[in-house]
């Protein structure tokens, strides 16, 4: 059976890596971003689905989740890409730093919990 304790490092590391990329305003190639997004989706999808018993309706549920998440991420990404003023880009970078801080908090809380 899947344990939550096995998934916390993955969540914390993904917060640190992707939040750090946003905070640093990393200019990555399309290929690199595609690979990173695919890996993130596969790893988190596997971790989220590892403890779920399989059923025929599960395929529809996962298809809906994937579609919904894709739409939300696409809309947020399109909004951020269109930002032109410097203050707006800085606000996005600050949001990335808060994501990194959340990852550090997750690591600290889990380490303290033992």
C-alpha positions, 0 to 999 in steps of 0.5 A: 500500500502507498504511504504518504511519507514516501511522497513528501520529498517529491512534492517538496522537491518539485516545489523547490525546483519549479518555484526556483525556476519561476523566481529566477525567471529562468529562460528555458528552451521549449524542449526543456520545459516540455520534458520537465512538465512531462516528468512532473506530471508522470511522477505526481500522477503515479504518486497520486494514483498509487493508492487508488483501487482500480475500477472502470470509472477511474479512467473517466475520473483521471481523464477529467482531472487531467483535462481540468488541470491542463486547462487551468495551467494553460490559462495561467501560463497564457496570462503570465506570458502576456504580462509586459510591465516590469512590476507584473513580472516581478510579482510573478517572481515573488509568487515563485519565491513563495512556492519555494518557501512552501517547499522549504516549509514542507521539508521542515515540517516533515523532518520535524515530524520524523 
